[in-house]
Amino acid sequence: MKKNILLVVAFLSLVFTTSAQNDEIRPNQEADRQTISNLEQGFAHALQLNNSTIFNTVFSDDFSGVTWYGEVINKAQQIRLIQTSSNSYQFVHASDIQVKIFRDVASVFSLRTERGASEGRQFSRQFRVLHVYINTPRGWRVISSQETQLPTQLNR
């Protein structure tokens, strides 16, 4: 009897271990990481140009996000913010892009650096950005985002 129980436990352990490993690994995961990194850099470039096209394409219709000043927005509001922005950018860059993929979901942390002007005032600022993606038949789509502005350092 004990032998049978040990065999069942060993079998179940093997099945669960194999199943867990298969759940975490997707084929072409490195290609997915590169695709998502390219999208993140594309978002930065689009912001610099005040061009909302990539956001309209890659953000899901049920997107929900939180801006750096705490406003909860949907896809239409995100696009409107980009299109009506009074910011003119000299530089927008996404760096330190960290992509973690589990099955058909990816979380992405990045550092976005911006330099430009708004209403005649120069700015230089950085944001930590979190995007959550889901892989759909039409490719990776952003379903959620959170932006946090980092404290600016004063020139001394």
C-alpha positions as CSV (number, residue, x, y, z in Angstrom):
1,M,0.0,0.0,0.0
2,K,2.8,2.4,0.9
3,K,4.6,1.5,-2.3
4,N,1.5,2.5,-4.3
5,I,1.1,5.8,-2.5
6,L,4.7,6.6,-3.1
7,L,4.4,5.7,-6.8
8,V,1.3,7.9,-7.1
9,V,3.0,10.8,-5.3
10,A,6.1,10.5,-7.5
11,F,4.0,10.3,-10.7
12,L,1.9,13.4,-9.7
13,S,5.1,15.3,-8.8
14,L,6.5,14.5,-12.2
15,V,3.3,15.5,-14.0
16,F,3.0,18.8,-12.1
17,T,6.7,19.7,-12.6
18,T,6.5,19.0,-16.3
19,S,3.3,20.9,-16.6
20,A,4.6,23.9,-14.7
21,Q,7.7,24.1,-16.9
22,N,5.6,23.9,-20.1
23,D,3.3,26.7,-18.8
24,E,6.1,29.1,-18.3
25,I,8.0,28.6,-21.6
26,R,6.6,29.9,-24.8
27,P,8.1,29.1,-28.2
28,N,9.9,32.1,-29.6
29,Q,10.0,33.8,-26.3
30,E,13.1,35.8,-27.2
31,A,11.4,37.0,-30.4
32,D,8.4,38.1,-28.3
33,R,10.8,40.0,-26.0
34,Q,12.3,41.8,-29.0
35,T,8.9,42.6,-30.4
36,I,7.7,44.1,-27.2
37,S,11.0,46.0,-26.7
38,N,10.6,47.5,-30.2
39,L,7.0,48.5,-29.3
40,E,8.2,50.3,-26.2
41,Q,10.8,52.2,-28.2
42,G,8.1,52.9,-30.8
43,F,5.9,54.5,-28.1
44,A,8.7,56.8,-27.1
45,H,9.3,57.9,-30.7
46,A,5.6,58.4,-31.3
47,L,5.4,60.6,-28.1
48,Q,8.3,62.7,-29.4
49,L,6.3,63.3,-32.7
50,N,2.9,63.7,-30.9
51,N,1.7,60.8,-33.1
52,S,-1.0,58.6,-31.7
53,T,-1.0,56.0,-34.5
54,I,0.9,53.2,-32.7
55,F,-1.2,53.7,-29.6
56,N,-4.3,53.3,-31.6
57,T,-3.0,50.1,-33.2
58,V,-1.3,48.5,-30.2
59,F,-3.4,49.5,-27.2
60,S,-6.4,47.2,-26.8
61,D,-9.9,48.6,-27.1
62,D,-10.5,47.9,-23.3
63,F,-7.2,49.5,-22.3
64,S,-7.1,51.2,-18.9
65,G,-4.2,53.2,-17.5
66,V,-3.1,55.6,-14.9
67,T,-1.2,58.7,-16.0
68,W,1.8,60.1,-14.1
69,Y,-0.4,62.6,-12.4
70,G,-2.9,59.9,-11.2
71,E,-5.8,60.2,-13.7
72,V,-7.4,56.9,-14.8
73,I,-7.8,56.9,-18.6
74,N,-9.1,54.7,-21.3
75,K,-7.8,54.2,-24.9
76,A,-9.7,57.2,-26.4
77,Q,-8.5,59.5,-23.6
78,Q,-4.9,58.3,-24.0
79,I,-5.0,59.0,-27.7
80,R,-6.6,62.4,-27.1
81,L,-3.9,63.3,-24.6
82,I,-1.2,62.6,-27.2
83,Q,-3.0,64.4,-30.1
84,T,-3.8,67.6,-28.0
85,S,-0.6,67.8,-26.1
86,S,1.0,71.2,-25.9
87,N,4.4,69.5,-25.3
88,S,7.1,69.8,-28.0
89,Y,9.8,67.3,-27.5
90,Q,13.5,67.5,-28.3
91,F,14.1,64.0,-27.0
92,V,12.1,61.0,-25.8
93,H,13.8,57.7,-25.2
94,A,12.8,54.4,-23.6
95,S,15.6,52.5,-21.9
96,D,16.1,49.8,-19.2
97,I,13.3,47.8,-20.8
98,Q,12.6,44.7,-18.7
99,V,10.2,42.2,-20.3
100,K,8.8,39.3,-18.3
101,I,6.5,36.9,-20.2
102,F,4.2,34.2,-18.8
103,R,2.2,32.3,-21.3
104,D,0.2,35.0,-23.2
105,V,0.8,37.9,-20.8
106,A,3.8,40.1,-20.5
107,S,4.7,42.8,-18.0
108,V,7.2,45.5,-19.1
109,F,9.0,48.0,-17.0
110,S,10.9,50.8,-18.7
111,L,12.5,54.1,-18.0
112,R,11.3,56.9,-20.2
113,T,13.3,60.1,-20.5
114,E,11.8,63.3,-21.9
115,R,13.3,66.7,-22.8
116,G,11.2,69.5,-24.3
117,A,9.0,72.5,-23.7
118,S,5.4,73.0,-22.7
119,E,3.8,76.5,-22.8
120,G,7.2,78.1,-23.1
121,R,8.8,76.3,-20.2
122,Q,11.6,73.8,-20.6
123,F,11.4,70.4,-19.0
124,S,13.6,67.4,-18.4
125,R,12.0,64.5,-16.7
126,Q,11.9,60.7,-16.3
127,F,9.2,58.2,-15.7
128,R,9.0,54.6,-14.7
129,V,6.4,53.0,-16.9
130,L,4.7,49.6,-16.5
131,H,2.8,48.2,-19.4
132,V,0.8,44.9,-19.3
133,Y,0.5,43.2,-22.6
134,I,-1.7,40.3,-23.7
135,N,-0.9,38.2,-26.8
136,T,-3.8,38.1,-29.2
137,P,-4.2,36.5,-32.6
138,R,-3.4,40.0,-34.0
139,G,-0.2,40.3,-31.9
140,W,0.8,41.8,-28.6
141,R,-1.7,44.5,-27.2
142,V,-1.3,46.8,-24.2
143,I,-4.2,46.3,-21.8
144,S,-3.0,48.4,-18.9
145,S,-0.4,50.9,-18.0
146,Q,0.9,52.9,-15.0
147,E,3.3,55.8,-15.2
148,T,5.3,57.3,-12.2
149,Q,7.3,60.5,-12.6
150,L,10.7,60.3,-10.9
151,P,11.9,63.1,-8.7
152,T,13.9,65.6,-10.8
153,Q,17.4,66.5,-9.6
154,L,18.2,70.1,-9.2
155,N,21.3,71.5,-10.9
156,R,23.8,72.5,-8.2
